């Protein structure tokens, strides 16, 4: 509920709701790979209806409407699937909490961090305070946090469709804060901190030197955040694609599964993107082993929980079309890996 995509997406099984859509009657192009849902008329039928001025127009609403009837999602699913009622209080709560978190992480990574005093009292060694502050690695970690929070705010404000309650917003924001705090903690511990590693020269950046895990982690972070954001936008554009029928606009892809762009390569590219940037963030802060462990933990959560819940919902919602899509897009999170 991204990542909230990426983490509204994590906590409530990716609140971007990879495929959820309202049952609006729309034309289905003749070259569509998928069989139309039973409630959908053929294009000729809709065109005939639209051309007959004396008959009422149906299925031309452009605003999302909640699904009617029993829920198609698993009782274990925390996503309010099909509920598109706006909840500004929840959305603003999430964006606000994500916006103020950089202050916390900057404080934890500063020479005056309270963890530098607390951890030694608990018998846990920490790195020297002189290694904290405005160092190249410290700045990179700060920017990773800022960019990921900016992306999540953009998702919550402009892409997400399911209603997010204030309670859920607080829950998801706290999960994200906890994940970022783990990275900060790894950076403070001598056995994992990349601040103690020797640097290598970065091509095209003059004399700048960075530890190799920081360099690789930064690249992985950039790729993952781009993939997650691009996947969410591609799906949004697919669902919003419109044609004009009888002088009115209709969404041409209502009731269909997005199979364009990254969605043609795997079934959950936004989940995969989130795993990649989380892994990169962890590597940059805590080195190879700690970062890979964090990445596997996120991937395991998606593979063991989110994907199963989504698969159950998609089977109930789309039936055979979902089976066809799984055959076409065989990979789950990351093409070539899983």
Secondary structure, DSSP 8 states (H G I E B T S, - for coil): -------HHHHTT-TT-TT----------TT-SS---TT---HHHHHHHHH-TTS---S---S-----SS--S-TT--S-TT-----HHHHHHHHHHHHHHHHHHHHHTSTT-THHHHHHHTT-----GGG-SS-HHHHHHHHHHHHHHHHHHHHHHHT--S---HHHHHHHHHHHHHHHHHHHHHHHSTTT-GGGS-EEE-TTSTT-EEEHHHHHHHHHHHHHHHHHHHHHHHHHHHHH-EEEETTEEEETTTTS---SGGGGTBS-HHHHHHHHHHHHHHHHHHHHHHHHHHHHHHHHHIIIIIHHHHHHHHHHHHTHHHHHHHHHS-BSSSTTT-
